[in-house]
Amino acid sequence: MPQKDTSGIGERVPRELIEADFAIAFSLVEMAQDELRRGNEKLALELRLKADHMLEDIKGRLLRMTVSQKEPFELRCAELGAAIAAAETPAEPDTTG
């Protein structure tokens, strides 16, 4: 009877969870930007803080990984951090017409 190949499953699951957390955190940032455009700064702040907390959690999990395991996520961490920072200021109103 053939054996299932489960090699790498211990690495795949944490990577997939981190990918899911990135997707959620980026969605929170988008929601925060939408709320800023609506003038709801309080909700925007709450959403940004949740995204920032998720980023810190991701970084903490990356510390437990090897260099080669965490390398693909380092750029995404920087991108998420930049997106969170960009969501801190209200968007300028569109006055082009």
ZANUMAR-282769 format. One record per residue: residue number from 1; x, y, z of N, C-alpha, C in turn; residue in one letter. Coordinates in nm, 4 decimals. Each point is the difference from the previous one (the first is absolute). Example, Ala and Ser with C-alpha at 12.3 -4.5 7.8 and 13.67 -1.06 7.14 Angstrom:
<node><num>1</num><n_east>1.3190</n_east><n_north>-0.5690</n_north><n_up>0.7800</n_up><ca_east>-0.0890</ca_east><ca_north>0.1190</ca_north><ca_up>0.0000</ca_up><c_east>0.0900</c_east><c_north>0.1200</c_north><c_up>0.0000</c_up><residu>A</residu></node>
<node><num>2</num><n_east>-0.0350</n_east><n_north>0.1050</n_north><n_up>-0.0720</n_up><ca_east>0.0820</ca_east><ca_north>0.1190</ca_north><ca_up>0.0060</ca_up><c_east>-0.0770</c_east><c_north>0.1090</c_north><c_up>0.0730</c_up><residu>S</residu></node>
This chain:
<node><num>1</num><n_east>0.0842</n_east><n_north>-0.1173</n_north><n_up>0.0000</n_up><ca_east>-0.0842</ca_east><ca_north>0.1173</ca_north><ca_up>0.0000</ca_up><c_east>0.0893</c_east><c_north>0.1243</c_north><c_up>0.0000</c_up><residu>M</residu></node>
<node><num>2</num><n_east>-0.0227</n_east><n_north>0.0928</n_north><n_up>-0.0944</n_up><ca_east>0.0857</ca_east><ca_north>0.1184</ca_north><ca_up>-0.0092</ca_up><c_east>-0.0187</c_east><c_north>0.0915</c_north><c_up>0.1211</c_up><residu>P</residu></node>
<node><num>3</num><n_east>0.1108</n_east><n_north>0.0597</n_north><n_up>0.0402</n_up><ca_east>-0.0017</ca_east><ca_north>0.0940</ca_north><ca_up>0.1114</ca_up><c_east>-0.0266</c_east><c_north>0.1409</c_north><c_up>-0.0536</c_up><residu>Q</residu></node>
<node><num>4</num><n_east>-0.0754</n_east><n_north>0.0778</n_north><n_up>0.0757</n_up><ca_east>-0.0208</ca_east><ca_north>0.1397</ca_north><ca_up>-0.0358</ca_up><c_east>0.1280</c_east><c_north>0.0771</c_north><c_up>0.0268</c_up><residu>K</residu></node>
<node><num>5</num><n_east>0.0314</n_east><n_north>0.0911</n_north><n_up>-0.0891</n_up><ca_east>0.1173</ca_east><ca_north>0.0846</ca_north><ca_up>0.0204</ca_up><c_east>-0.0417</c_east><c_north>0.1190</c_north><c_up>0.0858</c_up><residu>D</residu></node>
<node><num>6</num><n_east>0.0399</n_east><n_north>-0.0023</n_north><n_up>0.1242</n_up><ca_east>-0.0334</ca_east><ca_north>0.1102</ca_north><ca_up>0.0908</ca_up><c_east>0.1221</c_east><c_north>0.0859</c_north><c_up>0.0308</c_up><residu>T</residu></node>
<node><num>7</num><n_east>0.1061</n_east><n_north>-0.0191</n_north><n_up>-0.0764</n_up><ca_east>0.1197</ca_east><ca_north>0.0812</ca_north><ca_up>0.0244</ca_up><c_east>-0.0319</c_east><c_north>0.1463</c_north><c_up>-0.0283</c_up><residu>S</residu></node>
<node><num>8</num><n_east>0.0459</n_east><n_north>0.0831</n_north><n_up>0.0871</n_up><ca_east>-0.0210</ca_east><ca_north>0.1427</ca_north><ca_up>-0.0189</ca_up><c_east>-0.1319</c_east><c_north>0.0519</c_north><c_up>0.0538</c_up><residu>G</residu></node>
<node><num>9</num><n_east>-0.0882</n_east><n_north>-0.0886</n_north><n_up>0.0475</n_up><ca_east>-0.1299</ca_east><ca_north>0.0468</ca_north><ca_up>0.0484</ca_up><c_east>0.0157</c_east><c_north>0.0892</c_north><c_up>0.1224</c_up><residu>I</residu></node>
<node><num>10</num><n_east>0.1019</n_east><n_north>-0.0275</n_north><n_up>0.0818</n_up><ca_east>0.0249</ca_east><ca_north>0.0823</ca_north><ca_up>0.1173</ca_up><c_east>0.0406</c_east><c_north>0.1414</c_north><c_up>-0.0348</c_up><residu>G</residu></node>
<node><num>11</num><n_east>0.0558</n_east><n_north>0.0187</n_north><n_up>-0.1179</n_up><ca_east>0.0372</ca_east><ca_north>0.1338</ca_north><ca_up>-0.0458</ca_up><c_east>-0.1126</c_east><c_north>0.0656</c_north><c_up>-0.0776</c_up><residu>E</residu></node>
<node><num>12</num><n_east>-0.0769</n_east><n_north>-0.0801</n_north><n_up>-0.0741</n_up><ca_east>-0.1044</ca_east><ca_north>0.0544</ca_north><ca_up>-0.0864</ca_up><c_east>-0.1114</c_east><c_north>0.0673</c_north><c_up>0.0801</c_up><residu>R</residu></node>
<node><num>13</num><n_east>-0.0435</n_east><n_north>-0.0633</n_north><n_up>0.1072</n_up><ca_east>-0.1107</ca_east><ca_north>0.0552</ca_north><ca_up>0.0770</ca_up><c_east>0.0343</c_east><c_north>0.1370</c_north><c_up>0.0584</c_up><residu>V</residu></node>
<node><num>14</num><n_east>0.1147</n_east><n_north>0.0170</n_north><n_up>0.0678</n_up><ca_east>0.0314</ca_east><ca_north>0.1354</ca_north><ca_up>0.0495</ca_up><c_east>0.0093</c_east><c_north>0.1039</c_north><c_up>-0.1120</c_up><residu>P</residu></node>
<node><num>15</num><n_east>0.0548</n_east><n_north>-0.0373</n_north><n_up>-0.1148</n_up><ca_east>0.0087</ca_east><ca_north>0.0946</ca_north><ca_up>-0.1128</ca_up><c_east>-0.1392</c_east><c_north>0.0390</c_north><c_up>-0.0471</c_up><residu>R</residu></node>
<node><num>16</num><n_east>-0.0897</n_east><n_north>-0.0977</n_north><n_up>-0.0090</n_up><ca_east>-0.1356</ca_east><ca_north>0.0288</ca_north><ca_up>-0.0456</ca_up><c_east>-0.0738</c_east><c_north>0.0893</c_north><c_up>0.0995</c_up><residu>E</residu></node>
<node><num>17</num><n_east>0.0237</n_east><n_north>-0.0212</n_north><n_up>0.1289</n_up><ca_east>-0.0616</ca_east><ca_north>0.0856</ca_north><ca_up>0.1010</ca_up><c_east>0.0532</c_east><c_north>0.1426</c_north><c_up>-0.0083</c_up><residu>L</residu></node>
<node><num>18</num><n_east>0.1286</n_east><n_north>0.0139</n_north><n_up>-0.0241</n_up><ca_east>0.0584</ca_east><ca_north>0.1337</ca_north><ca_up>-0.0152</ca_up><c_east>-0.0571</c_east><c_north>0.0673</c_north><c_up>-0.1246</c_up><residu>I</residu></node>
<node><num>19</num><n_east>-0.0120</n_east><n_north>-0.0734</n_north><n_up>-0.1094</n_up><ca_east>-0.0592</ca_east><ca_north>0.0562</ca_north><ca_up>-0.1221</ca_up><c_east>-0.1427</c_east><c_north>0.0479</c_north><c_up>0.0267</c_up><residu>E</residu></node>
<node><num>20</num><n_east>-0.0760</n_east><n_north>-0.0795</n_north><n_up>0.0742</n_up><ca_east>-0.1376</ca_east><ca_north>0.0388</ca_north><ca_up>0.0323</ca_up><c_east>-0.0015</c_east><c_north>0.1264</c_north><c_up>0.0864</c_up><residu>A</residu></node>
<node><num>21</num><n_east>0.0922</n_east><n_north>0.0085</n_north><n_up>0.0951</n_up><ca_east>0.0070</ca_east><ca_north>0.1188</ca_north><ca_up>0.0844</ca_up><c_east>0.0377</c_east><c_north>0.1242</c_north><c_up>-0.0809</c_up><residu>D</residu></node>
<node><num>22</num><n_east>0.0885</n_east><n_north>-0.0155</n_north><n_up>-0.0974</n_up><ca_east>0.0317</ca_east><ca_north>0.1134</ca_north><ca_up>-0.0871</ca_up><c_east>-0.1248</c_east><c_north>0.0450</c_north><c_up>-0.0749</c_up><residu>F</residu></node>
<node><num>23</num><n_east>-0.0754</n_east><n_north>-0.0941</n_north><n_up>-0.0539</n_up><ca_east>-0.1215</ca_east><ca_north>0.0350</ca_north><ca_up>-0.0748</ca_up><c_east>-0.0982</c_east><c_north>0.0760</c_north><c_up>0.0884</c_up><residu>A</residu></node>
<node><num>24</num><n_east>-0.0182</n_east><n_north>-0.0467</n_north><n_up>0.1215</n_up><ca_east>-0.0915</ca_east><ca_north>0.0664</ca_north><ca_up>0.0928</ca_up><c_east>0.0519</c_east><c_north>0.1387</c_north><c_up>0.0363</c_up><residu>I</residu></node>
<node><num>25</num><n_east>0.1285</n_east><n_north>0.0102</n_north><n_up>0.0308</n_up><ca_east>0.0573</ca_east><ca_north>0.1287</ca_north><ca_up>0.0410</ca_up><c_east>-0.0093</c_east><c_north>0.1028</c_north><c_up>-0.1132</c_up><residu>A</residu></node>
<node><num>26</num><n_east>0.0295</n_east><n_north>-0.0416</n_north><n_up>-0.1229</n_up><ca_east>-0.0119</ca_east><ca_north>0.0934</ca_north><ca_up>-0.1122</ca_up><c_east>-0.1461</c_east><c_north>0.0415</c_north><c_up>-0.0197</c_up><residu>F</residu></node>
<node><num>27</num><n_east>-0.0936</n_east><n_north>-0.0914</n_north><n_up>0.0237</n_up><ca_east>-0.1426</ca_east><ca_north>0.0343</ca_north><ca_up>-0.0093</ca_up><c_east>-0.0382</c_east><c_north>0.1014</c_north><c_up>0.1079</c_up><residu>S</residu></node>
<node><num>28</num><n_east>0.0538</n_east><n_north>-0.0185</n_north><n_up>0.1205</n_up><ca_east>-0.0262</ca_east><ca_north>0.0965</ca_north><ca_up>0.1068</ca_up><c_east>0.0512</c_east><c_north>0.1388</c_north><c_up>-0.0369</c_up><residu>L</residu></node>
<node><num>29</num><n_east>0.1157</n_east><n_north>0.0058</n_north><n_up>-0.0638</n_up><ca_east>0.0556</ca_east><ca_north>0.1287</ca_north><ca_up>-0.0430</ca_up><c_east>-0.0908</c_east><c_north>0.0645</c_north><c_up>-0.1043</c_up><residu>V</residu></node>
<node><num>30</num><n_east>-0.0480</n_east><n_north>-0.0784</n_north><n_up>-0.0947</n_up><ca_east>-0.0919</ca_east><ca_north>0.0533</ca_north><ca_up>-0.1014</ca_up><c_east>-0.1272</c_east><c_north>0.0524</c_north><c_up>0.0648</c_up><residu>E</residu></node>
<node><num>31</num><n_east>-0.0505</n_east><n_north>-0.0743</n_north><n_up>0.0958</n_up><ca_east>-0.1200</ca_east><ca_north>0.0437</ca_north><ca_up>0.0710</ca_up><c_east>0.0274</c_east><c_north>0.1304</c_north><c_up>0.0757</c_up><residu>M</residu></node>
<node><num>32</num><n_east>0.1170</n_east><n_north>0.0101</n_north><n_up>0.0603</n_up><ca_east>0.0371</ca_east><ca_north>0.1220</ca_north><ca_up>0.0720</ca_up><c_east>0.0045</c_east><c_north>0.1192</c_north><c_up>-0.0956</c_up><residu>A</residu></node>
<node><num>33</num><n_east>0.0567</n_east><n_north>-0.0204</n_north><n_up>-0.1180</n_up><ca_east>0.0061</ca_east><ca_north>0.1085</ca_north><ca_up>-0.0981</ca_up><c_east>-0.1405</c_east><c_north>0.0414</c_north><c_up>-0.0434</c_up><residu>Q</residu></node>
<node><num>34</num><n_east>-0.0881</n_east><n_north>-0.0979</n_north><n_up>-0.0181</n_up><ca_east>-0.1390</ca_east><ca_north>0.0315</ca_north><ca_up>-0.0353</ca_up><c_east>-0.0671</c_east><c_north>0.0814</c_north><c_up>0.1100</c_up><residu>D</residu></node>
<node><num>35</num><n_east>0.0236</n_east><n_north>-0.0389</n_north><n_up>0.1244</n_up><ca_east>-0.0598</ca_east><ca_north>0.0727</ca_north><ca_up>0.1120</ca_up><c_east>0.0568</c_east><c_north>0.1410</c_north><c_up>0.0112</c_up><residu>E</residu></node>
<node><num>36</num><n_east>0.1270</n_east><n_north>0.0173</n_north><n_up>-0.0301</n_up><ca_east>0.0569</ca_east><ca_north>0.1353</ca_north><ca_up>0.0000</ca_up><c_east>-0.0680</c_east><c_north>0.0867</c_north><c_up>-0.1045</c_up><residu>L</residu></node>
<node><num>37</num><n_east>-0.0238</n_east><n_north>-0.0567</n_north><n_up>-0.1171</n_up><ca_east>-0.0674</ca_east><ca_north>0.0753</ca_north><ca_up>-0.1062</ca_up><c_east>-0.1417</c_east><c_north>0.0390</c_north><c_up>0.0418</c_up><residu>R</residu></node>
<node><num>38</num><n_east>-0.0617</n_east><n_north>-0.0832</n_north><n_up>0.0821</n_up><ca_east>-0.1350</ca_east><ca_north>0.0287</ca_north><ca_up>0.0490</ca_up><c_east>0.0021</c_east><c_north>0.0958</c_north><c_up>0.1198</c_up><residu>R</residu></node>
<node><num>39</num><n_east>0.1191</n_east><n_north>0.0299</n_north><n_up>0.0495</n_up><ca_east>0.0123</ca_east><ca_north>0.0898</ca_north><ca_up>0.1136</ca_up><c_east>-0.0126</c_east><c_north>-0.0691</c_north><c_up>0.1342</c_up><residu>G</residu></node>
<node><num>40</num><n_east>0.0014</n_east><n_north>-0.1315</n_north><n_up>0.0014</n_up><ca_east>-0.0124</ca_east><ca_north>-0.0751</ca_north><ca_up>0.1245</ca_up><c_east>0.1392</c_east><c_north>-0.0354</c_north><c_up>0.0510</c_up><residu>N</residu></node>
<node><num>41</num><n_east>0.0663</n_east><n_north>0.0985</n_north><n_up>0.0567</n_up><ca_east>0.1393</ca_east><ca_north>-0.0175</ca_north><ca_up>0.0424</ca_up><c_east>0.0143</c_east><c_north>-0.0983</c_north><c_up>0.1159</c_up><residu>E</residu></node>
<node><num>42</num><n_east>-0.1002</n_east><n_north>-0.0063</n_north><n_up>0.0885</n_up><ca_east>0.0078</ca_east><ca_north>-0.0913</ca_north><ca_up>0.1141</ca_up><c_east>0.0033</c_east><c_north>-0.1460</c_north><c_up>-0.0474</c_up><residu>K</residu></node>
<node><num>43</num><n_east>-0.0913</n_east><n_north>-0.0367</n_north><n_up>-0.0895</n_up><ca_east>-0.0019</ca_east><ca_north>-0.1368</ca_north><ca_up>-0.0514</ca_up><c_east>0.1254</c_east><c_north>-0.0278</c_north><c_up>-0.0824</c_up><residu>L</residu></node>
<node><num>44</num><n_east>0.0448</n_east><n_north>0.0984</n_north><n_up>-0.0762</n_up><ca_east>0.1224</ca_east><ca_north>-0.0161</ca_north><ca_up>-0.0795</ca_up><c_east>0.1183</c_east><c_north>-0.0303</c_north><c_up>0.0913</c_up><residu>A</residu></node>
<node><num>45</num><n_east>0.0088</n_east><n_north>0.0709</n_north><n_up>0.1121</n_up><ca_east>0.1081</ca_east><ca_north>-0.0235</ca_north><ca_up>0.0959</ca_up><c_east>-0.0077</c_east><c_north>-0.1419</c_north><c_up>0.0556</c_up><residu>L</residu></node>
<node><num>46</num><n_east>-0.1197</n_east><n_north>-0.0449</n_north><n_up>0.0368</n_up><ca_east>-0.0160</ca_east><ca_north>-0.1350</ca_north><ca_up>0.0532</ca_up><c_east>0.0440</c_east><c_north>-0.1055</c_north><c_up>-0.1026</c_up><residu>E</residu></node>
<node><num>47</num><n_east>-0.0366</n_east><n_north>0.0200</n_north><n_up>-0.1239</n_up><ca_east>0.0367</ca_east><ca_north>-0.0955</ca_north><ca_up>-0.1057</ca_up><c_east>0.1513</c_east><c_north>-0.0003</c_north><c_up>-0.0226</c_up><residu>L</residu></node>
<node><num>48</num><n_east>0.0617</n_east><n_north>0.1190</n_north><n_up>-0.0002</n_up><ca_east>0.1459</ca_east><ca_north>0.0082</ca_north><ca_up>-0.0154</ca_up><c_east>0.0711</c_east><c_north>-0.0689</c_north><c_up>0.1153</c_up><residu>R</residu></node>
<node><num>49</num><n_east>-0.0507</n_east><n_north>0.0200</n_north><n_up>0.1218</n_up><ca_east>0.0620</ca_east><ca_north>-0.0635</ca_north><ca_up>0.1158</ca_up><c_east>-0.0092</c_east><c_north>-0.1525</c_north><c_up>-0.0076</c_up><residu>L</residu></node>
<node><num>50</num><n_east>-0.1129</n_east><n_north>-0.0503</n_north><n_up>-0.0488</n_up><ca_east>-0.0136</ca_east><ca_north>-0.1450</ca_north><ca_up>-0.0182</ca_up><c_east>0.0992</c_east><c_north>-0.0503</c_north><c_up>-0.1037</c_up><residu>K</residu></node>
<node><num>51</num><n_east>0.0131</n_east><n_north>0.0725</n_north><n_up>-0.1095</n_up><ca_east>0.0959</ca_east><ca_north>-0.0390</ca_north><ca_up>-0.1035</ca_up><c_east>0.1424</c_east><c_north>0.0044</c_north><c_up>0.0539</c_up><residu>A</residu></node>
<node><num>52</num><n_east>0.0314</n_east><n_north>0.1028</n_north><n_up>0.0774</n_up><ca_east>0.1330</ca_east><ca_north>0.0120</ca_north><ca_up>0.0583</ca_up><c_east>0.0261</c_east><c_north>-0.1142</c_north><c_up>0.0985</c_up><residu>D</residu></node>
<node><num>53</num><n_east>-0.0992</n_east><n_north>-0.0347</n_north><n_up>0.0786</n_up><ca_east>0.0147</ca_east><ca_north>-0.1118</ca_north><ca_up>0.0933</ca_up><c_east>0.0261</c_east><c_north>-0.1298</c_north><c_up>-0.0771</c_up><residu>H</residu></node>
<node><num>54</num><n_east>-0.0705</n_east><n_north>-0.0192</n_north><n_up>-0.1106</n_up><ca_east>0.0226</ca_east><ca_north>-0.1200</ca_north><ca_up>-0.0810</ca_up><c_east>0.1403</c_east><c_north>-0.0007</c_north><c_up>-0.0574</c_up><residu>M</residu></node>
<node><num>55</num><n_east>0.0490</n_east><n_north>0.1160</n_north><n_up>-0.0434</n_up><ca_east>0.1361</ca_east><ca_north>0.0088</ca_north><ca_up>-0.0529</ca_up><c_east>0.1011</c_east><c_north>-0.0388</c_north><c_up>0.1078</c_up><residu>L</residu></node>
<node><num>56</num><n_east>-0.0189</n_east><n_north>0.0506</n_north><n_up>0.1203</n_up><ca_east>0.0922</ca_east><ca_north>-0.0352</ca_north><ca_up>0.1081</ca_up><c_east>-0.0069</c_east><c_north>-0.1491</c_north><c_up>0.0321</c_up><residu>E</residu></node>
<node><num>57</num><n_east>-0.1182</n_east><n_north>-0.0581</n_north><n_up>-0.0062</n_up><ca_east>-0.0146</ca_east><ca_north>-0.1439</ca_north><ca_up>0.0231</ca_up><c_east>0.0726</c_east><c_north>-0.0798</c_north><c_up>-0.1087</c_up><residu>D</residu></node>
<node><num>58</num><n_east>-0.0152</n_east><n_north>0.0434</n_north><n_up>-0.1243</n_up><ca_east>0.0689</ca_east><ca_north>-0.0666</ca_north><ca_up>-0.1114</ca_up><c_east>0.1515</c_east><c_north>0.0072</c_north><c_up>0.0215</c_up><residu>I</residu></node>
<node><num>59</num><n_east>0.0493</n_east><n_north>0.1185</n_north><n_up>0.0341</n_up><ca_east>0.1443</ca_east><ca_north>0.0159</ca_north><ca_up>0.0221</ca_up><c_east>0.0484</c_east><c_north>-0.0913</c_north><c_up>0.1120</c_up><residu>K</residu></node>
<node><num>60</num><n_east>-0.0806</n_east><n_north>-0.0154</n_north><n_up>0.1028</n_up><ca_east>0.0364</ca_east><ca_north>-0.0887</ca_north><ca_up>0.1095</ca_up><c_east>0.0098</c_east><c_north>-0.1452</c_north><c_up>-0.0451</c_up><residu>G</residu></node>
<node><num>61</num><n_east>-0.0926</n_east><n_north>-0.0414</n_north><n_up>-0.0849</n_up><ca_east>0.0059</ca_east><ca_north>-0.1369</ca_north><ca_up>-0.0514</ca_up><c_east>0.1185</c_east><c_north>-0.0189</c_north><c_up>-0.0942</c_up><residu>R</residu></node>
<node><num>62</num><n_east>0.0357</n_east><n_north>0.1042</n_north><n_up>-0.0734</n_up><ca_east>0.1140</ca_east><ca_north>-0.0103</ca_north><ca_up>-0.0908</ca_up><c_east>0.1305</c_east><c_north>-0.0174</c_north><c_up>0.0767</c_up><residu>L</residu></node>
<node><num>63</num><n_east>0.0061</n_east><n_north>0.0529</n_north><n_up>0.1206</n_up><ca_east>0.1204</ca_east><ca_north>-0.0156</ca_north><ca_up>0.0812</ca_up><c_east>0.0293</c_east><c_north>-0.1463</c_north><c_up>0.0317</c_up><residu>L</residu></node>
<node><num>64</num><n_east>-0.1026</n_east><n_north>-0.0827</n_north><n_up>-0.0001</n_up><ca_east>0.0179</ca_east><ca_north>-0.1416</ca_north><ca_up>0.0299</ca_up><c_east>0.0310</c_east><c_north>-0.0833</c_north><c_up>-0.1241</c_up><residu>R</residu></node>
<node><num>65</num><n_east>0.0118</n_east><n_north>0.0652</n_north><n_up>-0.1143</n_up><ca_east>0.0275</ca_east><ca_north>-0.0700</ca_north><ca_up>-0.1256</ca_up><c_east>0.1463</c_east><c_north>0.0170</c_north><c_up>-0.0391</c_up><residu>M</residu></node>
<node><num>66</num><n_east>0.0431</n_east><n_north>-0.0876</n_north><n_up>-0.0883</n_up><ca_east>0.1354</ca_east><ca_north>0.0132</ca_north><ca_up>-0.0529</ca_up><c_east>0.0032</c_east><c_north>0.1159</c_north><c_up>-0.0994</c_up><residu>T</residu></node>
<node><num>67</num><n_east>0.1198</n_east><n_north>0.0430</n_north><n_up>-0.0336</n_up><ca_east>0.0167</ca_east><ca_north>0.1114</ca_north><ca_up>-0.0935</ca_up><c_east>-0.0691</c_east><c_north>-0.0304</c_north><c_up>-0.1334</c_up><residu>V</residu></node>
<node><num>68</num><n_east>0.0184</n_east><n_north>-0.1196</n_north><n_up>-0.0504</n_up><ca_east>-0.0592</ca_east><ca_north>-0.0337</ca_north><ca_up>-0.1294</ca_up><c_east>-0.1521</c_east><c_north>-0.0108</c_north><c_up>0.0077</c_up><residu>S</residu></node>
<node><num>69</num><n_east>-0.0528</n_east><n_north>-0.0379</n_north><n_up>0.1154</n_up><ca_east>-0.1454</ca_east><ca_north>-0.0097</ca_north><ca_up>0.0146</ca_up><c_east>-0.0646</c_east><c_north>0.1374</c_north><c_up>0.0070</c_up><residu>Q</residu></node>
<node><num>70</num><n_east>0.0647</n_east><n_north>0.0930</n_north><n_up>0.0685</n_up><ca_east>-0.0618</ca_east><ca_north>0.1308</ca_north><ca_up>0.0192</ca_up><c_east>0.0322</c_east><c_north>0.0997</c_north><c_up>-0.1103</c_up><residu>K</residu></node>
<node><num>71</num><n_east>0.1002</n_east><n_north>-0.0274</n_north><n_up>-0.0802</n_up><ca_east>0.0420</ca_east><ca_north>0.0940</ca_north><ca_up>-0.1040</ca_up><c_east>-0.1143</c_east><c_north>0.0457</c_north><c_up>-0.0904</c_up><residu>E</residu></node>
<node><num>72</num><n_east>-0.0872</n_east><n_north>-0.0910</n_north><n_up>-0.0475</n_up><ca_east>-0.1074</ca_east><ca_north>0.0468</ca_north><ca_up>-0.0889</ca_up><c_east>-0.0984</c_east><c_north>0.0970</c_north><c_up>0.0659</c_up><residu>P</residu></node>
<node><num>73</num><n_east>-0.0032</n_east><n_north>0.0012</n_north><n_up>0.1322</n_up><ca_east>-0.0966</ca_east><ca_north>0.0835</ca_north><ca_up>0.0704</ca_up><c_east>0.0544</c_east><c_north>0.1367</c_north><c_up>0.0396</c_up><residu>F</residu></node>
<node><num>74</num><n_east>0.1295</n_east><n_north>0.0179</n_north><n_up>-0.0046</n_up><ca_east>0.0589</ca_east><ca_north>0.1246</ca_north><ca_up>0.0480</ca_up><c_east>-0.0441</c_east><c_north>0.1208</c_north><c_up>-0.0827</c_up><residu>E</residu></node>
<node><num>75</num><n_east>-0.0049</n_east><n_north>-0.0147</n_north><n_up>-0.1309</n_up><ca_east>-0.0458</ca_east><ca_north>0.1092</ca_north><ca_up>-0.0856</ca_up><c_east>-0.1472</c_east><c_north>0.0302</c_north><c_up>0.0272</c_up><residu>L</residu></node>
<node><num>76</num><n_east>-0.0799</n_east><n_north>-0.1035</n_north><n_up>0.0199</n_up><ca_east>-0.1424</ca_east><ca_north>0.0213</ca_north><ca_up>0.0282</ca_up><c_east>-0.0191</c_east><c_north>0.0718</c_north><c_up>0.1326</c_up><residu>R</residu></node>
<node><num>77</num><n_east>0.0862</n_east><n_north>-0.0287</n_north><n_up>0.0984</n_up><ca_east>-0.0066</ca_east><ca_north>0.0717</ca_north><ca_up>0.1277</ca_up><c_east>0.0248</c_east><c_north>0.1486</c_north><c_up>-0.0227</c_up><residu>C</residu></node>
<node><num>78</num><n_east>0.1001</n_east><n_north>0.0307</n_north><n_up>-0.0792</n_up><ca_east>0.0301</ca_east><ca_north>0.1403</ca_north><ca_up>-0.0299</ca_up><c_east>-0.1158</c_east><c_north>0.0661</c_north><c_up>-0.0745</c_up><residu>A</residu></node>
<node><num>79</num><n_east>-0.0584</n_east><n_north>-0.0712</n_north><n_up>-0.0953</n_up><ca_east>-0.1134</ca_east><ca_north>0.0541</ca_north><ca_up>-0.0758</ca_up><c_east>-0.1196</c_east><c_north>0.0247</c_north><c_up>0.0910</c_up><residu>E</residu></node>
<node><num>80</num><n_east>-0.0268</n_east><n_north>-0.0944</n_north><n_up>0.0896</n_up><ca_east>-0.1123</ca_east><ca_north>0.0163</ca_north><ca_up>0.0918</ca_up><c_east>0.0254</c_east><c_north>0.1170</c_north><c_up>0.0950</c_up><residu>L</residu></node>
<node><num>81</num><n_east>0.1217</n_east><n_north>0.0106</n_north><n_up>0.0506</n_up><ca_east>0.0336</ca_east><ca_north>0.1126</ca_north><ca_up>0.0869</ca_up><c_east>-0.0191</c_east><c_north>0.1334</c_north><c_up>-0.0709</c_up><residu>G</residu></node>
<node><num>82</num><n_east>0.0411</n_east><n_north>0.0066</n_north><n_up>-0.1249</n_up><ca_east>-0.0168</ca_east><ca_north>0.1228</ca_north><ca_up>-0.0782</ca_up><c_east>-0.1478</c_east><c_north>0.0304</c_north><c_up>-0.0246</c_up><residu>A</residu></node>
<node><num>83</num><n_east>-0.0774</n_east><n_north>-0.1038</n_north><n_up>-0.0264</n_up><ca_east>-0.1436</ca_east><ca_north>0.0190</ca_north><ca_up>-0.0240</ca_up><c_east>-0.0692</c_east><c_north>0.0494</c_north><c_up>0.1267</c_up><residu>A</residu></node>
<node><num>84</num><n_east>0.0392</n_east><n_north>-0.0543</n_north><n_up>0.1148</n_up><ca_east>-0.0576</ca_east><ca_north>0.0446</ca_north><ca_up>0.1267</ca_up><c_east>0.0346</c_east><c_north>0.1470</c_north><c_up>0.0233</c_up><residu>I</residu></node>
<node><num>85</num><n_east>0.1252</n_east><n_north>0.0357</n_north><n_up>-0.0229</n_up><ca_east>0.0431</ca_east><ca_north>0.1395</ca_north><ca_up>0.0185</ca_up><c_east>-0.0745</c_east><c_north>0.0934</c_north><c_up>-0.0955</c_up><residu>A</residu></node>
<node><num>86</num><n_east>-0.0201</n_east><n_north>-0.0435</n_north><n_up>-0.1229</n_up><ca_east>-0.0689</ca_east><ca_north>0.0835</ca_north><ca_up>-0.0989</ca_up><c_east>-0.1471</c_east><c_north>0.0200</c_north><c_up>0.0363</c_up><residu>A</residu></node>
<node><num>87</num><n_east>-0.0567</n_east><n_north>-0.0954</n_north><n_up>0.0725</n_up><ca_east>-0.1414</ca_east><ca_north>0.0098</ca_north><ca_up>0.0376</ca_up><c_east>-0.0212</c_east><c_north>0.0909</c_north><c_up>0.1203</c_up><residu>A</residu></node>
<node><num>88</num><n_east>0.1065</n_east><n_north>0.0606</n_north><n_up>0.0517</n_up><ca_east>-0.0114</ca_east><ca_north>0.0841</ca_north><ca_up>0.1175</ca_up><c_east>-0.0444</c_east><c_north>0.1418</c_north><c_up>-0.0331</c_up><residu>E</residu></node>
<node><num>89</num><n_east>0.0125</n_east><n_north>0.0390</n_north><n_up>-0.1234</n_up><ca_east>-0.0393</ca_east><ca_north>0.1359</ca_north><ca_up>-0.0360</ca_up><c_east>-0.1213</c_east><c_north>-0.0045</c_north><c_up>-0.0927</c_up><residu>T</residu></node>
<node><num>90</num><n_east>-0.0956</n_east><n_north>0.0873</n_north><n_up>0.0245</n_up><ca_east>-0.1170</ca_east><ca_north>0.0013</ca_north><ca_up>-0.0878</ca_up><c_east>0.0385</c_east><c_north>0.0297</c_north><c_up>-0.1437</c_up><residu>P</residu></node>
<node><num>91</num><n_east>-0.0679</n_east><n_north>-0.0650</n_north><n_up>-0.0903</n_up><ca_east>0.0246</ca_east><ca_north>0.0237</ca_north><ca_up>-0.1420</ca_up><c_east>-0.0480</c_east><c_north>0.1406</c_north><c_up>-0.0352</c_up><residu>A</residu></node>
<node><num>92</num><n_east>0.0743</n_east><n_north>0.0636</n_north><n_up>-0.0884</n_up><ca_east>-0.0399</ca_east><ca_north>0.1323</ca_north><ca_up>-0.0459</ca_up><c_east>-0.1262</c_east><c_north>-0.0129</c_north><c_up>-0.0851</c_up><residu>E</residu></node>
<node><num>93</num><n_east>-0.0939</n_east><n_north>0.0918</n_north><n_up>0.0148</n_up><ca_east>-0.1193</ca_east><ca_north>-0.0073</ca_north><ca_up>-0.0841</ca_up><c_east>0.0347</c_east><c_north>0.0209</c_north><c_up>-0.1463</c_up><residu>P</residu></node>
<node><num>94</num><n_east>-0.0733</n_east><n_north>-0.0671</n_north><n_up>-0.0851</n_up><ca_east>0.0226</ca_east><ca_north>0.0077</ca_north><ca_up>-0.1442</ca_up><c_east>-0.0614</c_east><c_north>0.1308</c_north><c_up>-0.0505</c_up><residu>D</residu></node>
<node><num>95</num><n_east>0.0848</n_east><n_north>0.0936</n_north><n_up>-0.0416</n_up><ca_east>-0.0471</ca_east><ca_north>0.1292</ca_north><ca_up>-0.0468</ca_up><c_east>0.0203</c_east><c_north>0.0177</c_north><c_up>-0.1496</c_up><residu>T</residu></node>
<node><num>96</num><n_east>0.0234</n_east><n_north>-0.1136</n_north><n_up>-0.0690</n_up><ca_east>0.0284</ca_east><ca_north>0.0106</ca_north><ca_up>-0.1430</ca_up><c_east>-0.1288</c_east><c_north>0.0108</c_north><c_up>-0.0831</c_up><residu>T</residu></node>
<node><num>97</num><n_east>-0.1108</n_east><n_north>-0.0202</n_north><n_up>0.0636</n_up><ca_east>-0.1112</ca_east><ca_north>0.0267</ca_north><ca_up>-0.0812</ca_up><c_east>-0.1147</c_east><c_north>-0.0802</c_north><c_up>0.0010</c_up><residu>G</residu></node>
